[in-house]
Structures are given as C-alpha cells and as structure tokens.
Amino acid sequence: MMPGFEHHVSVPLKEYNINTNLILWIQAFLSDRKQRVKVHDSYSKWCLVESGIPQGSILGPILFIIYILMICQISVSHDPGNTKIFLYADDANVYYTITSDEDQKKSANSY
C-alpha cells in the first residue's frame, strides 16, 4: 500500500516550521480511520479509509491548501516545461509530457 496523505503532509509542514508534536497529531488524525454505511436500520461492515480527509473537519480546508501547495511545488520542481497542473474546486489533474526516452526514464523513476 502506498503511503497516504498523512505520510506526505509531514514534509511541507516541517518546511513551514510547524511543531513536531502538531505534525504527529495531524498524522494520527488522518491515519487508521474506518467508516461504515447505514441504510435504514442496517449497517455495513467497517472498512478502512486509506485516503482523503474527514468531511466537515476544521482541518480539512487547511490540509487541502497544503495539498495544493505540494502539487504545485512538485510540478514546478519536476520539469516546469513539460508539467501542467489543472485545478478546479477540490480536484487536481497533473499532466507530464514525455518528449524523449530520457523523459520517460525520469518519469518512471520519480514516482
């Protein structure tokens, strides 16, 4: 399983000199979450939530801004000429144009 947002959020938070205890608290807030669905009087089984941020949380908008900043930094630092990012509301798409064999190798090895 790939590390979730809770793992990746610590890097930019450290860069912004956020207190380590606060970073650990945010990671704990986003880790090991479960959810289930209720339909009338019946409940589904509990399922592990491996991505996303709890809806309606106070931290949600702040963490979304951090997420967008991370994506923009990655696209600019990776290859600004060949990387495009499209943002709309709460959605983001990142496109990388491969123009040579070297681009393909860089792209394959960077993720």
HELIX and SHEET records of a PDB file:
HELIX    1   1 PHE A    5  HIS A    8  1                                   4    
HELIX    2   2 SER A   10  GLU A   15  1                                   6    
HELIX    3   3 THR A   20  LEU A   30  1                                  11    
HELIX    4   4 LEU A   59  HIS A   78  1                                  20    
HELIX    5   5 ASP A  101  ASN A  109  1                                   9    
SHEET    1   A 2 ARG A  33  GLN A  35  0                                        
SHEET    2   A 2 CYS A  47  VAL A  49 -1                                        
SHEET    1   B 2 LYS A  38  VAL A  39  0                                        
SHEET    2   B 2 SER A  42  TYR A  43 -1                                        
SHEET    1   C 2 THR A  83  TYR A  88  0                                        
SHEET    2   C 2 ASP A  91  TYR A  96 -1                                        
END                                                                             
